Amino acid sequence: MTLKRQHHEIALSVANTGEGIGAEHLDKIFDRFYRTDPSRSRKHGGYGLGLAIAKAIVERHQGKISAKSVPNGVTTFTVQLPPEA
């Protein structure tokens, strides 16, 4: 986890290792109800709302949220907020 001021913005990044997120999913993971593995049921995989809620909160504060991922490597989520948010 890192927090820093970057180009007149505040940037919070959170990274971890694991199976990662495939490139074909990265542009959809912030959509409501989207799950990268369609075989996962709500019982085992959640509702697909967490990242959509995070995006709505960040955008409400005039910010941006993004993700980068390397399959079987590092996945990093970054939130960028204006300093007055």
PyMOL Python script that loads the backbone (N, CA, C, O; Angstrom):
from pymol import cmd

cmd.read_pdbstr("""\
ATOM      1  N   MET A   1       0.853  -1.155   0.000  1.00  0.00           N
ATOM      2  CA  MET A   1       0.000   0.000   0.000  1.00  0.00           C
ATOM      3  C   MET A   1       0.909   1.231   0.000  1.00  0.00           C
ATOM      4  O   MET A   1       1.867   1.313   0.769  1.00  0.00           O
ATOM      5  N   THR A   2       0.590   2.181  -0.874  1.00  0.00           N
ATOM      6  CA  THR A   2       1.331   3.442  -0.904  1.00  0.00           C
ATOM      7  C   THR A   2       0.348   4.600  -0.999  1.00  0.00           C
ATOM      8  O   THR A   2      -0.724   4.484  -1.593  1.00  0.00           O
ATOM      9  N   LEU A   3       0.737   5.711  -0.402  1.00  0.00           N
ATOM     10  CA  LEU A   3      -0.040   6.939  -0.466  1.00  0.00           C
ATOM     11  C   LEU A   3       0.943   8.053  -0.759  1.00  0.00           C
ATOM     12  O   LEU A   3       1.909   8.243  -0.019  1.00  0.00           O
ATOM     13  N   LYS A   4       0.705   8.797  -1.839  1.00  0.00           N
ATOM     14  CA  LYS A   4       1.628   9.874  -2.178  1.00  0.00           C
ATOM     15  C   LYS A   4       0.931  10.963  -2.969  1.00  0.00           C
ATOM     16  O   LYS A   4      -0.123  10.745  -3.567  1.00  0.00           O
ATOM     17  N   ARG A   5       1.537  12.132  -2.961  1.00  0.00           N
ATOM     18  CA  ARG A   5       1.073  13.247  -3.777  1.00  0.00           C
ATOM     19  C   ARG A   5       1.766  13.109  -5.123  1.00  0.00           C
ATOM     20  O   ARG A   5       2.983  12.938  -5.196  1.00  0.00           O
ATOM     21  N   GLN A   6       0.971  13.187  -6.189  1.00  0.00           N
ATOM     22  CA  GLN A   6       1.505  12.957  -7.519  1.00  0.00           C
ATOM     23  C   GLN A   6       0.824  13.905  -8.499  1.00  0.00           C
ATOM     24  O   GLN A   6      -0.378  13.787  -8.735  1.00  0.00           O
ATOM     25  N   HIS A   7       1.580  14.849  -9.074  1.00  0.00           N
ATOM     26  CA  HIS A   7       1.039  15.783 -10.069  1.00  0.00           C
ATOM     27  C   HIS A   7      -0.237  16.469  -9.579  1.00  0.00           C
ATOM     28  O   HIS A   7      -1.260  16.426 -10.262  1.00  0.00           O
ATOM     29  N   HIS A   8      -0.188  17.085  -8.435  1.00  0.00           N
ATOM     30  CA  HIS A   8      -1.310  17.819  -7.849  1.00  0.00           C
ATOM     31  C   HIS A   8      -2.494  16.919  -7.531  1.00  0.00           C
ATOM     32  O   HIS A   8      -3.626  17.396  -7.455  1.00  0.00           O
ATOM     33  N   GLU A   9      -2.255  15.635  -7.345  1.00  0.00           N
ATOM     34  CA  GLU A   9      -3.289  14.690  -6.934  1.00  0.00           C
ATOM     35  C   GLU A   9      -2.741  13.846  -5.792  1.00  0.00           C
ATOM     36  O   GLU A   9      -1.534  13.779  -5.560  1.00  0.00           O
ATOM     37  N   ILE A  10      -3.655  13.214  -5.096  1.00  0.00           N
ATOM     38  CA  ILE A  10      -3.276  12.250  -4.073  1.00  0.00           C
ATOM     39  C   ILE A  10      -3.538  10.871  -4.668  1.00  0.00           C
ATOM     40  O   ILE A  10      -4.630  10.605  -5.169  1.00  0.00           O
ATOM     41  N   ALA A  11      -2.537   9.995  -4.612  1.00  0.00           N
ATOM     42  CA  ALA A  11      -2.665   8.661  -5.198  1.00  0.00           C
ATOM     43  C   ALA A  11      -2.496   7.600  -4.104  1.00  0.00           C
ATOM     44  O   ALA A  11      -1.496   7.577  -3.386  1.00  0.00           O
ATOM     45  N   LEU A  12      -3.487   6.734  -3.999  1.00  0.00           N
ATOM     46  CA  LEU A  12      -3.448   5.597  -3.088  1.00  0.00           C
ATOM     47  C   LEU A  12      -3.406   4.343  -3.943  1.00  0.00           C
ATOM     48  O   LEU A  12      -4.288   4.124  -4.774  1.00  0.00           O
ATOM     49  N   SER A  13      -2.384   3.520  -3.744  1.00  0.00           N
ATOM     50  CA  SER A  13      -2.265   2.266  -4.495  1.00  0.00           C
ATOM     51  C   SER A  13      -2.213   1.094  -3.523  1.00  0.00           C
ATOM     52  O   SER A  13      -1.560   1.149  -2.481  1.00  0.00           O
ATOM     53  N   VAL A  14      -2.913   0.045  -3.895  1.00  0.00           N
ATOM     54  CA  VAL A  14      -2.911  -1.188  -3.119  1.00  0.00           C
ATOM     55  C   VAL A  14      -2.569  -2.321  -4.089  1.00  0.00           C
ATOM     56  O   VAL A  14      -3.202  -2.467  -5.135  1.00  0.00           O
ATOM     57  N   ALA A  15      -1.571  -3.113  -3.734  1.00  0.00           N
ATOM     58  CA  ALA A  15      -1.123  -4.196  -4.618  1.00  0.00           C
ATOM     59  C   ALA A  15      -1.019  -5.495  -3.842  1.00  0.00           C
ATOM     60  O   ALA A  15      -0.728  -5.507  -2.646  1.00  0.00           O
ATOM     61  N   ASN A  16      -1.265  -6.589  -4.554  1.00  0.00           N
ATOM     62  CA  ASN A  16      -1.018  -7.908  -3.982  1.00  0.00           C
ATOM     63  C   ASN A  16      -0.706  -8.894  -5.095  1.00  0.00           C
ATOM     64  O   ASN A  16      -0.864  -8.588  -6.277  1.00  0.00           O
ATOM     65  N   THR A  17      -0.270 -10.062  -4.710  1.00  0.00           N
ATOM     66  CA  THR A  17       0.041 -11.097  -5.684  1.00  0.00           C
ATOM     67  C   THR A  17      -1.036 -12.173  -5.633  1.00  0.00           C
ATOM     68  O   THR A  17      -1.720 -12.343  -4.624  1.00  0.00           O
ATOM     69  N   GLY A  18      -1.169 -12.884  -6.729  1.00  0.00           N
ATOM     70  CA  GLY A  18      -2.164 -13.943  -6.787  1.00  0.00           C
ATOM     71  C   GLY A  18      -2.399 -14.348  -8.223  1.00  0.00           C
ATOM     72  O   GLY A  18      -1.529 -14.194  -9.081  1.00  0.00           O
ATOM     73  N   GLU A  19      -3.588 -14.867  -8.474  1.00  0.00           N
ATOM     74  CA  GLU A  19      -3.889 -15.335  -9.827  1.00  0.00           C
ATOM     75  C   GLU A  19      -4.046 -14.188 -10.816  1.00  0.00           C
ATOM     76  O   GLU A  19      -3.915 -14.390 -12.023  1.00  0.00           O
ATOM     77  N   GLY A  20      -4.325 -12.990 -10.318  1.00  0.00           N
ATOM     78  CA  GLY A  20      -4.428 -11.830 -11.186  1.00  0.00           C
ATOM     79  C   GLY A  20      -5.755 -11.744 -11.915  1.00  0.00           C
ATOM     80  O   GLY A  20      -6.636 -12.585 -11.735  1.00  0.00           O
ATOM     81  N   ILE A  21      -5.884 -10.724 -12.735  1.00  0.00           N
ATOM     82  CA  ILE A  21      -7.093 -10.470 -13.515  1.00  0.00           C
ATOM     83  C   ILE A  21      -6.683 -10.422 -14.974  1.00  0.00           C
ATOM     84  O   ILE A  21      -5.786  -9.664 -15.344  1.00  0.00           O
ATOM     85  N   GLY A  22      -7.323 -11.214 -15.798  1.00  0.00           N
ATOM     86  CA  GLY A  22      -7.001 -11.253 -17.217  1.00  0.00           C
ATOM     87  C   GLY A  22      -7.267  -9.920 -17.904  1.00  0.00           C
ATOM     88  O   GLY A  22      -8.186  -9.193 -17.526  1.00  0.00           O
ATOM     89  N   ALA A  23      -6.466  -9.604 -18.906  1.00  0.00           N
ATOM     90  CA  ALA A  23      -6.598  -8.334 -19.632  1.00  0.00           C
ATOM     91  C   ALA A  23      -7.999  -8.152 -20.206  1.00  0.00           C
ATOM     92  O   ALA A  23      -8.490  -7.026 -20.288  1.00  0.00           O
ATOM     93  N   GLU A  24      -8.639  -9.231 -20.599  1.00  0.00           N
ATOM     94  CA  GLU A  24      -9.979  -9.137 -21.182  1.00  0.00           C
ATOM     95  C   GLU A  24     -11.036  -8.716 -20.155  1.00  0.00           C
ATOM     96  O   GLU A  24     -12.149  -8.351 -20.534  1.00  0.00           O
ATOM     97  N   HIS A  25     -10.704  -8.763 -18.869  1.00  0.00           N
ATOM     98  CA  HIS A  25     -11.653  -8.393 -17.815  1.00  0.00           C
ATOM     99  C   HIS A  25     -11.411  -7.005 -17.234  1.00  0.00           C
ATOM    100  O   HIS A  25     -12.316  -6.430 -16.630  1.00  0.00           O
ATOM    101  N   LEU A  26     -10.211  -6.457 -17.403  1.00  0.00           N
ATOM    102  CA  LEU A  26      -9.858  -5.217 -16.717  1.00  0.00           C
ATOM    103  C   LEU A  26     -10.779  -4.042 -17.027  1.00  0.00           C
ATOM    104  O   LEU A  26     -11.030  -3.218 -16.148  1.00  0.00           O
ATOM    105  N   ASP A  27     -11.288  -3.944 -18.246  1.00  0.00           N
ATOM    106  CA  ASP A  27     -12.168  -2.819 -18.572  1.00  0.00           C
ATOM    107  C   ASP A  27     -13.594  -3.016 -18.066  1.00  0.00           C
ATOM    108  O   ASP A  27     -14.421  -2.114 -18.204  1.00  0.00           O
ATOM    109  N   LYS A  28     -13.902  -4.191 -17.477  1.00  0.00           N
ATOM    110  CA  LYS A  28     -15.262  -4.493 -17.023  1.00  0.00           C
ATOM    111  C   LYS A  28     -15.378  -4.669 -15.511  1.00  0.00           C
ATOM    112  O   LYS A  28     -16.493  -4.696 -14.989  1.00  0.00           O
ATOM    113  N   ILE A  29     -14.265  -4.790 -14.798  1.00  0.00           N
ATOM    114  CA  ILE A  29     -14.337  -5.173 -13.381  1.00  0.00           C
ATOM    115  C   ILE A  29     -15.017  -4.135 -12.494  1.00  0.00           C
ATOM    116  O   ILE A  29     -15.421  -4.462 -11.379  1.00  0.00           O
ATOM    117  N   PHE A  30     -15.155  -2.889 -12.958  1.00  0.00           N
ATOM    118  CA  PHE A  30     -15.834  -1.871 -12.176  1.00  0.00           C
ATOM    119  C   PHE A  30     -17.324  -1.778 -12.508  1.00  0.00           C
ATOM    120  O   PHE A  30     -18.030  -0.935 -11.954  1.00  0.00           O
ATOM    121  N   ASP A  31     -17.808  -2.643 -13.413  1.00  0.00           N
ATOM    122  CA  ASP A  31     -19.232  -2.692 -13.760  1.00  0.00           C
ATOM    123  C   ASP A  31     -19.995  -3.452 -12.678  1.00  0.00           C
ATOM    124  O   ASP A  31     -19.501  -4.432 -12.120  1.00  0.00           O
ATOM    125  N   ARG A  32     -21.205  -2.982 -12.393  1.00  0.00           N
ATOM    126  CA  ARG A  32     -22.034  -3.667 -11.402  1.00  0.00           C
ATOM    127  C   ARG A  32     -22.324  -5.101 -11.841  1.00  0.00           C
ATOM    128  O   ARG A  32     -22.614  -5.364 -13.008  1.00  0.00           O
ATOM    129  N   PHE A  33     -22.242  -6.007 -10.893  1.00  0.00           N
ATOM    130  CA  PHE A  33     -22.564  -7.430 -11.045  1.00  0.00           C
ATOM    131  C   PHE A  33     -21.587  -8.203 -11.923  1.00  0.00           C
ATOM    132  O   PHE A  33     -21.830  -9.373 -12.222  1.00  0.00           O
ATOM    133  N   TYR A  34     -20.493  -7.580 -12.341  1.00  0.00           N
ATOM    134  CA  TYR A  34     -19.532  -8.289 -13.180  1.00  0.00           C
ATOM    135  C   TYR A  34     -18.626  -9.157 -12.320  1.00  0.00           C
ATOM    136  O   TYR A  34     -18.112  -8.721 -11.290  1.00  0.00           O
ATOM    137  N   ARG A  35     -18.443 -10.391 -12.763  1.00  0.00           N
ATOM    138  CA  ARG A  35     -17.510 -11.313 -12.109  1.00  0.00           C
ATOM    139  C   ARG A  35     -16.638 -11.927 -13.184  1.00  0.00           C
ATOM    140  O   ARG A  35     -17.134 -12.305 -14.246  1.00  0.00           O
ATOM    141  N   THR A  36     -15.350 -12.031 -12.923  1.00  0.00           N
ATOM    142  CA  THR A  36     -14.440 -12.571 -13.928  1.00  0.00           C
ATOM    143  C   THR A  36     -14.675 -14.046 -14.187  1.00  0.00           C
ATOM    144  O   THR A  36     -14.390 -14.534 -15.281  1.00  0.00           O
ATOM    145  N   ASP A  37     -15.188 -14.759 -13.203  1.00  0.00           N
ATOM    146  CA  ASP A  37     -15.449 -16.188 -13.365  1.00  0.00           C
ATOM    147  C   ASP A  37     -16.954 -16.408 -13.344  1.00  0.00           C
ATOM    148  O   ASP A  37     -17.548 -16.419 -12.266  1.00  0.00           O
ATOM    149  N   PRO A  38     -17.597 -16.587 -14.509  1.00  0.00           N
ATOM    150  CA  PRO A  38     -19.055 -16.715 -14.556  1.00  0.00           C
ATOM    151  C   PRO A  38     -19.587 -17.965 -13.854  1.00  0.00           C
ATOM    152  O   PRO A  38     -20.781 -18.050 -13.570  1.00  0.00           O
ATOM    153  N   SER A  39     -18.723 -18.924 -13.574  1.00  0.00           N
ATOM    154  CA  SER A  39     -19.188 -20.140 -12.912  1.00  0.00           C
ATOM    155  C   SER A  39     -19.338 -19.953 -11.407  1.00  0.00           C
ATOM    156  O   SER A  39     -19.917 -20.806 -10.734  1.00  0.00           O
ATOM    157  N   ARG A  40     -18.821 -18.844 -10.871  1.00  0.00           N
ATOM    158  CA  ARG A  40     -18.924 -18.609  -9.436  1.00  0.00           C
ATOM    159  C   ARG A  40     -20.319 -18.101  -9.105  1.00  0.00           C
ATOM    160  O   ARG A  40     -20.805 -17.152  -9.720  1.00  0.00           O
ATOM    161  N   SER A  41     -20.943 -18.719  -8.154  1.00  0.00           N
ATOM    162  CA  SER A  41     -22.268 -18.285  -7.723  1.00  0.00           C
ATOM    163  C   SER A  41     -22.117 -17.237  -6.627  1.00  0.00           C
ATOM    164  O   SER A  41     -21.021 -17.019  -6.112  1.00  0.00           O
ATOM    165  N   ARG A  42     -23.217 -16.595  -6.278  1.00  0.00           N
ATOM    166  CA  ARG A  42     -23.183 -15.631  -5.179  1.00  0.00           C
ATOM    167  C   ARG A  42     -22.757 -16.307  -3.887  1.00  0.00           C
ATOM    168  O   ARG A  42     -22.126 -15.698  -3.023  1.00  0.00           O
ATOM    169  N   LYS A  43     -23.114 -17.577  -3.774  1.00  0.00           N
ATOM    170  CA  LYS A  43     -22.773 -18.323  -2.557  1.00  0.00           C
ATOM    171  C   LYS A  43     -21.261 -18.402  -2.362  1.00  0.00           C
ATOM    172  O   LYS A  43     -20.787 -18.398  -1.226  1.00  0.00           O
ATOM    173  N   HIS A  44     -20.501 -18.474  -3.449  1.00  0.00           N
ATOM    174  CA  HIS A  44     -19.057 -18.645  -3.347  1.00  0.00           C
ATOM    175  C   HIS A  44     -18.247 -17.463  -3.865  1.00  0.00           C
ATOM    176  O   HIS A  44     -17.038 -17.413  -3.640  1.00  0.00           O
ATOM    177  N   GLY A  45     -18.875 -16.512  -4.551  1.00  0.00           N
ATOM    178  CA  GLY A  45     -18.072 -15.483  -5.198  1.00  0.00           C
ATOM    179  C   GLY A  45     -18.512 -14.062  -4.998  1.00  0.00           C
ATOM    180  O   GLY A  45     -17.986 -13.178  -5.674  1.00  0.00           O
ATOM    181  N   GLY A  46     -19.436 -13.784  -4.119  1.00  0.00           N
ATOM    182  CA  GLY A  46     -19.886 -12.416  -3.911  1.00  0.00           C
ATOM    183  C   GLY A  46     -20.916 -11.991  -4.940  1.00  0.00           C
ATOM    184  O   GLY A  46     -21.375 -12.797  -5.749  1.00  0.00           O
ATOM    185  N   TYR A  47     -21.269 -10.725  -4.900  1.00  0.00           N
ATOM    186  CA  TYR A  47     -22.328 -10.202  -5.747  1.00  0.00           C
ATOM    187  C   TYR A  47     -21.822  -9.397  -6.939  1.00  0.00           C
ATOM    188  O   TYR A  47     -22.614  -9.020  -7.803  1.00  0.00           O
ATOM    189  N   GLY A  48     -20.548  -9.133  -7.001  1.00  0.00           N
ATOM    190  CA  GLY A  48     -20.011  -8.341  -8.093  1.00  0.00           C
ATOM    191  C   GLY A  48     -20.310  -6.862  -7.929  1.00  0.00           C
ATOM    192  O   GLY A  48     -20.437  -6.140  -8.918  1.00  0.00           O
ATOM    193  N   LEU A  49     -20.424  -6.402  -6.684  1.00  0.00           N
ATOM    194  CA  LEU A  49     -20.763  -5.006  -6.435  1.00  0.00           C
ATOM    195  C   LEU A  49     -19.627  -4.199  -5.812  1.00  0.00           C
ATOM    196  O   LEU A  49     -19.633  -2.971  -5.907  1.00  0.00           O
ATOM    197  N   GLY A  50     -18.677  -4.836  -5.193  1.00  0.00           N
ATOM    198  CA  GLY A  50     -17.649  -4.139  -4.427  1.00  0.00           C
ATOM    199  C   GLY A  50     -16.880  -3.100  -5.212  1.00  0.00           C
ATOM    200  O   GLY A  50     -16.756  -1.960  -4.763  1.00  0.00           O
ATOM    201  N   LEU A  51     -16.360  -3.462  -6.370  1.00  0.00           N
ATOM    202  CA  LEU A  51     -15.579  -2.515  -7.158  1.00  0.00           C
ATOM    203  C   LEU A  51     -16.461  -1.435  -7.784  1.00  0.00           C
ATOM    204  O   LEU A  51     -16.010  -0.306  -7.980  1.00  0.00           O
ATOM    205  N   ALA A  52     -17.710  -1.771  -8.099  1.00  0.00           N
ATOM    206  CA  ALA A  52     -18.638  -0.765  -8.624  1.00  0.00           C
ATOM    207  C   ALA A  52     -18.949   0.276  -7.549  1.00  0.00           C
ATOM    208  O   ALA A  52     -19.054   1.465  -7.851  1.00  0.00           O
ATOM    209  N   ILE A  53     -19.094  -0.155  -6.316  1.00  0.00           N
ATOM    210  CA  ILE A  53     -19.339   0.764  -5.207  1.00  0.00           C
ATOM    211  C   ILE A  53     -18.107   1.630  -4.973  1.00  0.00           C
ATOM    212  O   ILE A  53     -18.226   2.840  -4.776  1.00  0.00           O
ATOM    213  N   ALA A  54     -16.929   1.020  -4.994  1.00  0.00           N
ATOM    214  CA  ALA A  54     -15.688   1.780  -4.830  1.00  0.00           C
ATOM    215  C   ALA A  54     -15.569   2.852  -5.914  1.00  0.00           C
ATOM    216  O   ALA A  54     -15.200   3.991  -5.627  1.00  0.00           O
ATOM    217  N   LYS A  55     -15.878   2.489  -7.150  1.00  0.00           N
ATOM    218  CA  LYS A  55     -15.811   3.451  -8.259  1.00  0.00           C
ATOM    219  C   LYS A  55     -16.784   4.601  -8.042  1.00  0.00           C
ATOM    220  O   LYS A  55     -16.431   5.758  -8.270  1.00  0.00           O
ATOM    221  N   ALA A  56     -17.999   4.301  -7.605  1.00  0.00           N
ATOM    222  CA  ALA A  56     -18.995   5.349  -7.375  1.00  0.00           C
ATOM    223  C   ALA A  56     -18.534   6.314  -6.283  1.00  0.00           C
ATOM    224  O   ALA A  56     -18.721   7.524  -6.413  1.00  0.00           O
ATOM    225  N   ILE A  57     -17.941   5.802  -5.225  1.00  0.00           N
ATOM    226  CA  ILE A  57     -17.450   6.654  -4.131  1.00  0.00           C
ATOM    227  C   ILE A  57     -16.315   7.540  -4.627  1.00  0.00           C
ATOM    228  O   ILE A  57     -16.302   8.744  -4.371  1.00  0.00           O
ATOM    229  N   VAL A  58     -15.366   6.943  -5.335  1.00  0.00           N
ATOM    230  CA  VAL A  58     -14.216   7.698  -5.840  1.00  0.00           C
ATOM    231  C   VAL A  58     -14.682   8.788  -6.806  1.00  0.00           C
ATOM    232  O   VAL A  58     -14.228   9.927  -6.709  1.00  0.00           O
ATOM    233  N   GLU A  59     -15.569   8.461  -7.724  1.00  0.00           N
ATOM    234  CA  GLU A  59     -16.051   9.443  -8.690  1.00  0.00           C
ATOM    235  C   GLU A  59     -16.860  10.549  -8.014  1.00  0.00           C
ATOM    236  O   GLU A  59     -16.848  11.691  -8.475  1.00  0.00           O
ATOM    237  N   ARG A  60     -17.548  10.231  -6.950  1.00  0.00           N
ATOM    238  CA  ARG A  60     -18.305  11.237  -6.190  1.00  0.00           C
ATOM    239  C   ARG A  60     -17.363  12.298  -5.618  1.00  0.00           C
ATOM    240  O   ARG A  60     -17.764  13.439  -5.390  1.00  0.00           O
ATOM    241  N   HIS A  61     -16.117  11.910  -5.390  1.00  0.00           N
ATOM    242  CA  HIS A  61     -15.097  12.825  -4.877  1.00  0.00           C
ATOM    243  C   HIS A  61     -14.203  13.359  -6.001  1.00  0.00           C
ATOM    244  O   HIS A  61     -13.079  13.795  -5.751  1.00  0.00           O
ATOM    245  N   GLN A  62     -14.707  13.323  -7.237  1.00  0.00           N
ATOM    246  CA  GLN A  62     -14.006  13.804  -8.431  1.00  0.00           C
ATOM    247  C   GLN A  62     -12.676  13.080  -8.655  1.00  0.00           C
ATOM    248  O   GLN A  62     -11.703  13.678  -9.115  1.00  0.00           O
ATOM    249  N   GLY A  63     -12.647  11.800  -8.327  1.00  0.00           N
ATOM    250  CA  GLY A  63     -11.432  11.016  -8.496  1.00  0.00           C
ATOM    251  C   GLY A  63     -11.561   9.964  -9.574  1.00  0.00           C
ATOM    252  O   GLY A  63     -12.571   9.869 -10.271  1.00  0.00           O
ATOM    253  N   LYS A  64     -10.503   9.177  -9.688  1.00  0.00           N
ATOM    254  CA  LYS A  64     -10.446   8.088 -10.669  1.00  0.00           C
ATOM    255  C   LYS A  64      -9.932   6.846  -9.952  1.00  0.00           C
ATOM    256  O   LYS A  64      -9.126   6.933  -9.026  1.00  0.00           O
ATOM    257  N   ILE A  65     -10.409   5.697 -10.395  1.00  0.00           N
ATOM    258  CA  ILE A  65      -9.920   4.419  -9.887  1.00  0.00           C
ATOM    259  C   ILE A  65      -9.528   3.571 -11.090  1.00  0.00           C
ATOM    260  O   ILE A  65     -10.208   3.576 -12.117  1.00  0.00           O
ATOM    261  N   SER A  66      -8.439   2.852 -10.953  1.00  0.00           N
ATOM    262  CA  SER A  66      -7.978   2.003 -12.062  1.00  0.00           C
ATOM    263  C   SER A  66      -7.328   0.751 -11.501  1.00  0.00           C
ATOM    264  O   SER A  66      -7.023   0.652 -10.313  1.00  0.00           O
ATOM    265  N   ALA A  67      -7.128  -0.198 -12.400  1.00  0.00           N
ATOM    266  CA  ALA A  67      -6.484  -1.462 -12.012  1.00  0.00           C
ATOM    267  C   ALA A  67      -5.513  -1.884 -13.103  1.00  0.00           C
ATOM    268  O   ALA A  67      -5.757  -1.691 -14.294  1.00  0.00           O
ATOM    269  N   LYS A  68      -4.419  -2.460 -12.665  1.00  0.00           N
ATOM    270  CA  LYS A  68      -3.439  -3.093 -13.555  1.00  0.00           C
ATOM    271  C   LYS A  68      -3.178  -4.471 -12.984  1.00  0.00           C
ATOM    272  O   LYS A  68      -3.132  -4.650 -11.767  1.00  0.00           O
ATOM    273  N   SER A  69      -3.008  -5.446 -13.865  1.00  0.00           N
ATOM    274  CA  SER A  69      -2.800  -6.797 -13.366  1.00  0.00           C
ATOM    275  C   SER A  69      -1.957  -7.617 -14.324  1.00  0.00           C
ATOM    276  O   SER A  69      -2.064  -7.497 -15.544  1.00  0.00           O
ATOM    277  N   VAL A  70      -1.130  -8.437 -13.745  1.00  0.00           N
ATOM    278  CA  VAL A  70      -0.344  -9.415 -14.492  1.00  0.00           C
ATOM    279  C   VAL A  70      -0.828 -10.783 -14.026  1.00  0.00           C
ATOM    280  O   VAL A  70      -0.694 -11.104 -12.845  1.00  0.00           O
ATOM    281  N   PRO A  71      -1.391 -11.605 -14.927  1.00  0.00           N
ATOM    282  CA  PRO A  71      -1.836 -12.929 -14.507  1.00  0.00           C
ATOM    283  C   PRO A  71      -0.725 -13.686 -13.783  1.00  0.00           C
ATOM    284  O   PRO A  71       0.422 -13.727 -14.228  1.00  0.00           O
ATOM    285  N   ASN A  72      -1.099 -14.278 -12.662  1.00  0.00           N
ATOM    286  CA  ASN A  72      -0.168 -14.992 -11.781  1.00  0.00           C
ATOM    287  C   ASN A  72       0.973 -14.085 -11.319  1.00  0.00           C
ATOM    288  O   ASN A  72       2.108 -14.528 -11.145  1.00  0.00           O
ATOM    289  N   GLY A  73       0.647 -12.817 -11.126  1.00  0.00           N
ATOM    290  CA  GLY A  73       1.641 -11.844 -10.688  1.00  0.00           C
ATOM    291  C   GLY A  73       1.017 -10.825  -9.765  1.00  0.00           C
ATOM    292  O   GLY A  73       0.280 -11.177  -8.844  1.00  0.00           O
ATOM    293  N   VAL A  74       1.311  -9.562 -10.011  1.00  0.00           N
ATOM    294  CA  VAL A  74       0.861  -8.466  -9.148  1.00  0.00           C
ATOM    295  C   VAL A  74      -0.367  -7.784  -9.744  1.00  0.00           C
ATOM    296  O   VAL A  74      -0.415  -7.500 -10.941  1.00  0.00           O
ATOM    297  N   THR A  75      -1.352  -7.527  -8.895  1.00  0.00           N
ATOM    298  CA  THR A  75      -2.514  -6.722  -9.256  1.00  0.00           C
ATOM    299  C   THR A  75      -2.458  -5.458  -8.406  1.00  0.00           C
ATOM    300  O   THR A  75      -2.267  -5.524  -7.192  1.00  0.00           O
ATOM    301  N   THR A  76      -2.628  -4.298  -9.059  1.00  0.00           N
ATOM    302  CA  THR A  76      -2.562  -3.023  -8.359  1.00  0.00           C
ATOM    303  C   THR A  76      -3.799  -2.207  -8.669  1.00  0.00           C
ATOM    304  O   THR A  76      -4.141  -1.987  -9.831  1.00  0.00           O
ATOM    305  N   PHE A  77      -4.467  -1.759  -7.613  1.00  0.00           N
ATOM    306  CA  PHE A  77      -5.591  -0.831  -7.732  1.00  0.00           C
ATOM    307  C   PHE A  77      -5.083   0.528  -7.286  1.00  0.00           C
ATOM    308  O   PHE A  77      -4.420   0.643  -6.255  1.00  0.00           O
ATOM    309  N   THR A  78      -5.394   1.559  -8.064  1.00  0.00           N
ATOM    310  CA  THR A  78      -4.962   2.913  -7.748  1.00  0.00           C
ATOM    311  C   THR A  78      -6.159   3.858  -7.730  1.00  0.00           C
ATOM    312  O   THR A  78      -6.984   3.860  -8.644  1.00  0.00           O
ATOM    313  N   VAL A  79      -6.234   4.649  -6.682  1.00  0.00           N
ATOM    314  CA  VAL A  79      -7.254   5.698  -6.555  1.00  0.00           C
ATOM    315  C   VAL A  79      -6.521   7.022  -6.608  1.00  0.00           C
ATOM    316  O   VAL A  79      -5.565   7.241  -5.864  1.00  0.00           O
ATOM    317  N   GLN A  80      -6.974   7.918  -7.498  1.00  0.00           N
ATOM    318  CA  GLN A  80      -6.394   9.253  -7.619  1.00  0.00           C
ATOM    319  C   GLN A  80      -7.477  10.261  -7.254  1.00  0.00           C
ATOM    320  O   GLN A  80      -8.574  10.244  -7.813  1.00  0.00           O
ATOM    321  N   LEU A  81      -7.156  11.128  -6.318  1.00  0.00           N
ATOM    322  CA  LEU A  81      -8.113  12.141  -5.843  1.00  0.00           C
ATOM    323  C   LEU A  81      -7.484  13.517  -5.911  1.00  0.00           C
ATOM    324  O   LEU A  81      -6.286  13.675  -5.674  1.00  0.00           O
ATOM    325  N   PRO A  82      -8.304  14.527  -6.240  1.00  0.00           N
ATOM    326  CA  PRO A  82      -7.775  15.885  -6.169  1.00  0.00           C
ATOM    327  C   PRO A  82      -7.542  16.229  -4.695  1.00  0.00           C
ATOM    328  O   PRO A  82      -8.245  15.707  -3.830  1.00  0.00           O
ATOM    329  N   PRO A  83      -6.580  17.089  -4.396  1.00  0.00           N
ATOM    330  CA  PRO A  83      -6.246  17.371  -3.003  1.00  0.00           C
ATOM    331  C   PRO A  83      -7.387  17.966  -2.187  1.00  0.00           C
ATOM    332  O   PRO A  83      -7.388  17.832  -0.963  1.00  0.00           O
ATOM    333  N   GLU A  84      -8.350  18.611  -2.817  1.00  0.00           N
ATOM    334  CA  GLU A  84      -9.451  19.206  -2.072  1.00  0.00           C
ATOM    335  C   GLU A  84     -10.622  18.262  -1.860  1.00  0.00           C
ATOM    336  O   GLU A  84     -11.644  18.674  -1.313  1.00  0.00           O
ATOM    337  N   ALA A  85     -10.501  17.004  -2.280  1.00  0.00           N
ATOM    338  CA  ALA A  85     -11.612  16.047  -2.155  1.00  0.00           C
ATOM    339  C   ALA A  85     -11.896  15.702  -0.715  1.00  0.00           C
ATOM    340  O   ALA A  85     -12.798  14.913  -0.435  1.00  0.00           O
TER     341      ALA A  85
END
""", "prot")
cmd.dss("prot")
cmd.show_as("cartoon", "prot")
cmd.util.cbc("prot")
cmd.orient("prot")
